[in-house]
Amino acid sequence: MGELANCSHCNGLFLKGPSTVCPECRKQEEKEFQTVYAFLRKKQNRTATVEEIEAGTGVSERQIRKFVKEKRLHPAHFPNVSYSCEKCGASIREDRLCVACKESIQKGLDVQERNESLEARKEEKEREKANRTYYSW
């Protein structure tokens, strides 16, 4: 049986399933999606920015960006829609992080790897030193 949860929109109780919102809020989200999609299907609106879509439909910017993030609105079809990087908040069109944040994380991992490699070599040398046997005649 499903688990009880609070709706992230209206805070009402519902049985949690694949959605994090109650059935009523889910219906509202779907209605908003259809409104946004109908707006973007018009040829003159295909290059609209998120702010222009918000003004033209009345759907919140947050909700529009959520549709993009969920891949319900594909940036390939609508070139000016985007969502925020999860680390710095910059506008992005794919993945979860912007290029700058990805590079920053990669640099940190590279530094960590180098440090671990140096530590391992240092320990290996110390073990070799400790295991040396000297013979004298």
Helices and strands as residue ranges (DSSP letters): E 3-6, E 13-16, H 23-41, G 43-45, H 50-57, H 61-69, E 83-84, E 91-92, H 99-130
